[in-house]
Amino acid sequence: MAKKKHSGMGFPVFMILYAVAALTATFFGLKWFWGYMEAYERSRPQAPVEAYMNSVTPAYIARYTEGFLEQVDENIQSPEQVQSILDEIIYGKITCARNIAASTDTEHVYVVRSGQQIIGSVKTAAGETDQYGFTPWILEEGKLDLSFLMGTETVTAVAPEGFPVCVNGVTLDERYIVSQETVEYPLLAELYGKYDVPVLTINTYEAGPFLKETYRAEVFDPQGKPFVYDDSFDPDSLLNLTDEEQVDSLQDFSEEFLDIYVIFAGCANDNRFANYNRVIKYIVPGSTLAERMEKALDGMQFAQSLGDEIDHIDFHHFAQLSQDSFLVDVTYYVNTIGREGVVQTTNNVKLLLVRSGDGFLVESLISY
């Protein structure tokens, strides 16, 4: 009987099936292995932090600075100054460190810095244990906060009208005035409502905001000296004349007028008309004071002293109210000779003077 031949195809098929099985086992083994490795990587607390920090690029930081330039007062802080400050943050060395005090076993908090400046934070949390027995750490929050860049929201200053206010070397103009207050000069209290005399305007300035830098406002008086507006400020000091030649002229005129005025008021020598003619030359024609002098003549026929003369005069203020008007605040002491001897009286007056040619005339004499 002839022998039956065996087919040679069985071994190759077996090898193929074996190879497929081996590859399948290898595939699933590798898949499990890579899954295991990925699970292990996720179990590292630093893993989500590193992933987030890889995204914190200069371009990413720059997006958080958009809009800052538009907020800044570029008249005081130039765009170049602003951009220089922003570049320090955008291109600074970025680091991240765990905040131990703010972290727990299941939640970690990290601080993000550019150089030494804190610019943000990262928060991670432990998740549920996975199929590989690892506990993954998940990024809960990653954010930047650049609000610190707005170092000064606004700068304010209070100053009288005409007193320069400077911020960062720039003098503020009327655009920076946010409110105004009108104040009367105490020296002119008796003149308000009767004469056209000045009032003091107090301006409140506000400037800003500024980027990162903390500026302060500086106020100067008209002479360029530093000035502080507080309760010790005397508004009348702004009216004081500093021109010594002008002060001497006002003082000489006031002494001369008061001497003649006292003679007229006391009806010295029983010569009221002569005294009137002398004093009226010192008074503004048609003024209220001129009318008073004329009306006083009628009553002087019954009044006469044995002698009035000024003992001395104390000058308190010499103020310039406008280009051609002045106020002299004085106290003069009069010795009056009566039947019982000499009696001294004290008189406080404010002389309102106006320029006339090369000299002055009295517009008003106000007792206080």
VENHU-V105289 format. One record per residue. RES is the residue in three letters. PHI is phi in degrees with one decimal (* if undefined). PSI is psi in degrees with one decimal (NA if undefined). OMEGA is omega in degrees with one decimal (none if undefined). Layout:
<<RES PHI PSI OMEGA> <RES PHI PSI OMEGA>>
//
This chain:
<<MET * 136.5 -176.9> <ALA -75.6 141.6 179.1> <LYS -77.0 142.5 -178.6> <LYS -85.4 129.3 -178.7> <LYS -79.8 138.2 176.1> <HIS -88.0 140.3 -179.3> <SER -73.0 142.2 179.7> <GLY -87.4 8.5 -175.1> <MET -85.4 -16.8 -173.5> <GLY -64.1 -42.2 -177.3> <PHE -66.1 -46.5 178.4> <PRO -60.4 -39.9 179.6> <VAL -62.8 -41.5 179.3> <PHE -62.0 -41.7 -179.2> <MET -65.8 -36.6 178.8> <ILE -66.0 -45.9 179.4> <LEU -62.5 -37.9 179.1> <TYR -64.8 -41.7 -179.4> <ALA -65.2 -41.8 179.1> <VAL -62.5 -44.6 -180.0> <ALA -63.0 -40.2 -179.6> <ALA -66.7 -41.3 179.5> <LEU -66.2 -39.9 179.3> <THR -63.1 -44.8 179.1> <ALA -62.9 -40.8 179.2> <THR -64.7 -42.3 -179.3> <PHE -59.6 -50.8 -178.7> <PHE -69.1 -30.7 177.0> <GLY -66.8 -44.7 178.4> <LEU -65.9 -39.3 179.1> <LYS -60.8 -44.3 178.8> <TRP -64.1 -41.3 -178.6> <PHE -63.2 -44.0 179.7> <TRP -68.7 -35.9 175.1> <GLY -62.8 -40.0 178.1> <TYR -63.0 -45.4 -179.2> <MET -64.4 -40.2 178.4> <GLU -65.9 -40.2 178.5> <ALA -63.7 -39.8 177.6> <TYR -63.5 -42.3 179.2> <GLU -61.5 -42.5 179.8> <ARG -67.4 -21.5 -178.7> <SER -79.3 -11.2 176.1> <ARG -75.3 125.9 -178.7> <PRO -59.7 -28.1 -177.1> <GLN -80.5 -14.3 -172.2> <ALA -59.0 -52.6 -180.0> <PRO -66.4 -27.8 178.7> <VAL -68.4 -44.2 179.3> <GLU -62.8 -39.7 179.8> <ALA -64.0 -42.6 179.5> <TYR -66.5 -44.5 -176.6> <MET -64.3 -27.3 176.0> <ASN -65.2 -21.3 -179.9> <SER -89.2 -12.4 -177.5> <VAL -83.3 79.3 -179.0> <THR -99.5 167.9 175.1> <PRO -53.3 -38.7 179.7> <ALA -65.7 -38.4 179.5> <TYR -65.5 -43.1 179.2> <ILE -66.8 -38.7 -177.4> <ALA -60.3 -32.5 179.4> <ARG -62.2 -29.9 -179.9> <TYR -78.0 -13.9 180.0> <THR -95.1 -3.3 -179.0> <GLU -64.0 134.3 179.6> <GLY 97.9 -20.5 179.7> <PHE -63.4 -41.9 -176.0> <LEU -61.7 -36.2 -179.1> <GLU -70.7 -25.1 -178.1> <GLN -79.4 -26.1 -172.1> <VAL -77.8 143.1 175.4> <ASP -77.6 97.1 -174.0> <GLU -72.3 -11.8 174.7> <ASN -68.5 -26.8 -178.7> <ILE -106.5 -40.3 177.6> <GLN -117.9 109.7 -170.8> <SER -67.9 156.5 176.0> <PRO -57.2 -33.1 178.6> <GLU -65.8 -41.7 177.5> <GLN -63.9 -41.7 -179.5> <VAL -63.9 -47.3 -178.0> <GLN -63.4 -35.2 177.7> <SER -62.4 -40.3 178.2> <ILE -66.7 -43.0 -180.0> <LEU -64.4 -39.7 -178.8> <ASP -63.6 -32.6 177.7> <GLU -60.2 -36.6 -179.7> <ILE -80.5 -45.4 -174.9> <ILE -64.1 -41.6 -174.3> <TYR -107.2 14.0 177.5> <GLY -74.4 167.8 178.0> <LYS -72.5 119.0 -176.5> <ILE -91.5 125.5 178.5> <THR -132.7 162.8 179.6> <CYS -141.3 131.0 -178.8> <ALA -137.4 144.3 -178.6> <ARG -73.1 136.0 175.4> <ASN -91.8 96.0 -174.1> <ILE -60.0 -41.6 -175.2> <ALA -64.3 -31.7 -176.9> <ALA -93.7 -2.5 -176.0> <SER -98.4 157.3 174.5> <THR -126.8 -175.5 179.8> <ASP -68.0 -28.5 -176.2> <THR -110.4 -0.9 -179.8> <GLU -144.7 125.9 -179.3> <HIS -114.1 139.1 178.6> <VAL -119.5 134.0 -178.6> <TYR -123.2 150.1 178.0> <VAL -108.6 130.4 179.5> <VAL -102.0 131.1 -178.8> <ARG -124.9 149.3 165.9> <SER -115.0 108.9 -169.6> <GLY 66.1 -124.3 177.9> <GLN -98.2 -4.8 -174.7> <GLN -90.6 127.0 175.3> <ILE -70.5 126.1 -179.3> <ILE -121.8 -3.4 -179.8> <GLY 179.0 -171.7 -178.2> <SER -150.3 158.6 177.0> <VAL -131.6 137.8 178.9> <LYS -128.7 127.1 177.4> <THR -123.0 158.2 -178.6> <ALA -140.8 149.3 177.8> <ALA -77.1 133.9 -179.8> <GLY -96.0 -160.3 178.5> <GLU -81.8 147.0 178.6> <THR -62.2 133.3 -176.6> <ASP -91.6 -175.0 -175.6> <GLN -66.7 -16.7 179.9> <TYR -94.7 -0.1 179.1> <GLY 87.6 7.1 178.3> <PHE -96.1 153.5 174.8> <THR -105.5 111.1 -177.5> <PRO -75.4 151.6 172.7> <TRP -106.1 130.0 -172.5> <ILE -115.8 140.2 175.8> <LEU -73.7 114.9 177.6> <GLU -88.6 -39.6 -177.1> <GLU -158.4 136.3 172.4> <GLY -139.3 118.9 -175.6> <LYS -147.7 155.3 173.2> <LEU -109.3 145.3 177.1> <ASP -133.6 106.1 -177.9> <LEU -106.4 21.1 -179.1> <SER -62.8 -22.7 179.0> <PHE -61.8 -20.7 -179.2> <LEU -62.6 -30.9 176.8> <MET -79.4 77.9 -173.1> <GLY -62.6 -39.4 -179.5> <THR -133.3 118.8 179.4> <GLU -66.0 -55.8 178.7> <THR -147.7 158.7 173.8> <VAL -121.1 133.4 179.6> <THR -121.9 155.0 177.6> <ALA -154.1 147.4 177.5> <VAL -117.7 130.8 -176.6> <ALA -153.1 145.9 174.1> <PRO -65.2 155.3 176.8> <GLU -55.1 134.2 179.2> <GLY 91.7 -2.9 177.4> <PHE -98.8 114.5 -177.6> <PRO -62.8 139.2 175.1> <VAL -118.1 125.2 -175.8> <CYS -121.6 141.4 173.8> <VAL -133.1 123.0 -179.3> <ASN 55.7 36.3 177.8> <GLY 80.7 1.3 -179.7> <VAL -104.9 128.5 178.1> <THR -80.2 125.6 -178.3> <LEU -76.2 136.8 177.5> <ASP -100.2 -169.1 -173.9> <GLU -65.3 -18.1 178.1> <ARG -63.2 -23.2 -176.7> <TYR -93.6 -0.8 178.7> <ILE -79.8 121.3 -178.3> <VAL -104.2 -18.6 176.3> <SER -159.4 155.9 178.9> <GLN -135.5 144.8 178.2> <GLU -131.0 135.6 178.5> <THR -98.8 128.5 -177.2> <VAL -124.6 134.7 176.4> <GLU -83.3 144.2 175.4> <TYR -75.7 125.5 177.7> <PRO -55.8 -34.3 -179.0> <LEU -61.5 -27.5 -175.5> <LEU -103.8 15.1 -173.6> <ALA -53.4 -41.5 -176.6> <GLU -76.2 -10.4 -175.1> <LEU -97.9 -20.9 -176.5> <TYR -65.1 138.0 -178.6> <GLY 87.1 -12.8 -179.8> <LYS -115.1 -33.1 -176.8> <TYR -132.9 158.3 178.7> <ASP -84.2 88.5 -178.8> <VAL -119.0 156.2 -172.6> <PRO -74.4 158.7 169.6> <VAL -119.5 162.2 -178.5> <LEU -100.1 130.0 176.5> <THR -100.2 125.9 177.3> <ILE -104.7 120.8 -178.2> <ASN -102.1 139.5 171.4> <THR -108.4 123.0 -178.0> <TYR -104.9 149.1 175.6> <GLU -142.1 130.7 -178.9> <ALA -135.6 152.5 178.3> <GLY 125.5 -176.1 3.0> <PRO -80.3 172.1 179.8> <PHE -127.7 153.3 -177.7> <LEU -88.0 117.1 173.1> <LYS 65.0 -48.8 -176.4> <GLU -67.7 145.5 175.3> <THR -106.0 107.8 -179.3> <TYR -98.5 159.6 172.9> <ARG -132.3 151.1 -179.9> <ALA -85.5 140.1 176.9> <GLU -118.5 131.5 -179.1> <VAL -112.9 139.0 -179.7> <PHE -127.4 148.4 174.9> <ASP -79.9 172.0 -177.6> <PRO -58.3 -19.4 178.1> <GLN -89.8 0.4 177.7> <GLY 88.8 9.6 179.0> <LYS -90.5 144.9 178.5> <PRO -56.5 141.6 -175.2> <PHE -136.6 142.6 176.2> <VAL -127.0 124.8 178.9> <TYR -89.6 109.3 178.2> <ASP -146.7 -168.6 -175.7> <ASP -65.1 -19.3 -179.2> <SER -83.3 -6.2 -178.1> <PHE -69.8 129.9 178.9> <ASP -106.0 106.9 -179.3> <PRO -55.3 -34.6 -178.3> <ASP -61.5 -22.9 -179.5> <SER -63.7 -23.6 -180.0> <LEU -73.4 -19.0 -178.3> <LEU -90.8 -13.2 -175.1> <ASN -62.9 130.9 175.5> <LEU -74.2 136.7 177.4> <THR -110.2 -7.8 178.5> <ASP -79.4 105.5 -175.2> <GLU -62.0 -36.4 179.1> <GLU -64.7 -41.0 177.8> <GLN -65.7 -41.6 179.0> <VAL -61.9 -43.4 179.9> <ASP -62.3 -39.3 179.7> <SER -65.4 -42.8 179.2> <LEU -65.8 -39.9 -179.7> <GLN -66.0 -45.3 179.7> <ASP -60.5 -44.1 -179.9> <PHE -64.6 -44.2 -178.0> <SER -63.1 -41.7 178.8> <GLU -62.7 -43.2 -179.1> <GLU -65.4 -43.9 -179.9> <PHE -65.7 -46.9 -177.1> <LEU -62.9 -36.0 178.9> <ASP -62.2 -44.9 179.4> <ILE -72.3 -35.6 179.8> <TYR -63.6 -40.8 179.2> <VAL -65.5 -39.6 177.3> <ILE -62.1 -42.8 179.0> <PHE -65.6 -47.1 -176.3> <ALA -63.8 -32.0 -179.5> <GLY -89.1 -0.8 -179.0> <CYS 50.9 48.1 -178.4> <ALA -61.5 145.7 177.3> <ASN 65.1 9.0 -179.4> <ASP 53.0 39.5 -177.4> <ASN -129.0 68.3 -172.1> <ARG -64.2 -36.2 -178.2> <PHE -70.5 -40.4 177.6> <ALA -64.7 -42.0 178.8> <ASN -64.6 -39.0 179.1> <TYR -63.7 -45.2 -179.2> <ASN -62.3 -29.6 178.9> <ARG -76.5 -44.7 -173.7> <VAL -76.8 -31.1 -175.6> <ILE -66.1 -21.1 178.2> <LYS -67.2 -18.9 -177.8> <TYR -95.0 -0.2 -171.3> <ILE -115.6 144.3 179.3> <VAL -63.3 122.9 179.3> <PRO -58.5 137.1 178.1> <GLY 78.4 -0.8 -179.8> <SER -76.2 165.6 177.1> <THR -59.0 -38.0 179.6> <LEU -65.2 -39.8 178.7> <ALA -62.5 -40.2 177.8> <GLU -65.1 -39.1 178.3> <ARG -63.2 -41.9 179.6> <MET -61.6 -41.3 -179.1> <GLU -67.0 -42.1 179.6> <LYS -67.6 -30.5 -179.0> <ALA -68.0 -20.6 -179.2> <LEU -59.4 -39.7 -176.1> <ASP -61.7 -36.8 -177.2> <GLY -84.3 -10.3 -175.4> <MET -79.2 -9.9 178.7> <GLN -68.9 -16.5 179.3> <PHE -107.1 2.5 -176.8> <ALA -123.3 135.5 176.7> <GLN -161.4 133.3 176.6> <SER -102.5 162.3 176.5> <LEU -79.0 -7.0 178.9> <GLY 154.7 124.7 175.1> <ASP -123.2 135.2 175.0> <GLU -151.7 149.9 179.5> <ILE -77.2 128.6 177.4> <ASP -79.0 -52.6 175.2> <HIS -164.2 167.4 -177.7> <ILE -129.8 135.2 172.7> <ASP -107.6 123.1 178.4> <PHE -97.3 128.0 -176.6> <HIS -102.9 -46.0 -177.5> <HIS -141.0 142.4 167.3> <PHE -122.6 110.6 -174.2> <ALA -121.0 140.7 174.5> <GLN -102.4 118.5 -176.6> <LEU -92.6 -29.8 175.6> <SER -156.2 -172.1 -177.9> <GLN -61.1 -33.6 -174.8> <ASP -122.9 14.1 178.4> <SER -129.7 144.5 -173.9> <PHE -140.5 159.5 174.4> <LEU -129.2 133.4 177.1> <VAL -119.6 120.8 -179.5> <ASP -102.6 118.8 -173.4> <VAL -137.9 159.7 166.0> <THR -123.6 122.7 178.2> <TYR -120.0 145.3 -174.7> <TYR -112.7 124.3 -175.3> <VAL -112.6 129.6 173.1> <ASN -95.1 117.4 178.7> <THR -108.6 127.0 179.6> <ILE -92.2 115.7 178.3> <GLY -119.7 -173.3 -178.4> <ARG -66.2 -23.3 -179.8> <GLU -100.6 11.9 177.6> <GLY 111.3 -159.8 -176.3> <VAL -89.2 129.1 175.8> <VAL -119.3 129.6 179.6> <GLN -101.3 132.1 176.6> <THR -117.6 150.5 179.6> <THR -109.2 132.9 -176.1> <ASN -131.3 122.1 176.3> <ASN -102.9 121.3 -179.1> <VAL -138.6 156.5 172.6> <LYS -120.4 123.6 -179.3> <LEU -98.9 121.5 174.9> <LEU -95.6 112.1 -174.3> <LEU -111.9 147.8 174.6> <VAL -126.1 149.6 -179.9> <ARG -72.4 137.9 178.4> <SER -141.5 106.4 -176.2> <GLY 61.7 -125.2 178.8> <ASP -92.6 2.0 -177.5> <GLY -130.6 -147.7 -176.2> <PHE -137.6 162.8 170.1> <LEU -134.5 153.3 -180.0> <VAL -89.9 122.8 175.7> <GLU -92.0 -33.4 -179.6> <SER -153.9 148.6 174.0> <LEU -127.0 114.3 -174.7> <ILE -116.7 120.6 176.8> <SER -85.8 146.1 177.6> <TYR -145.5 NA none>>
//
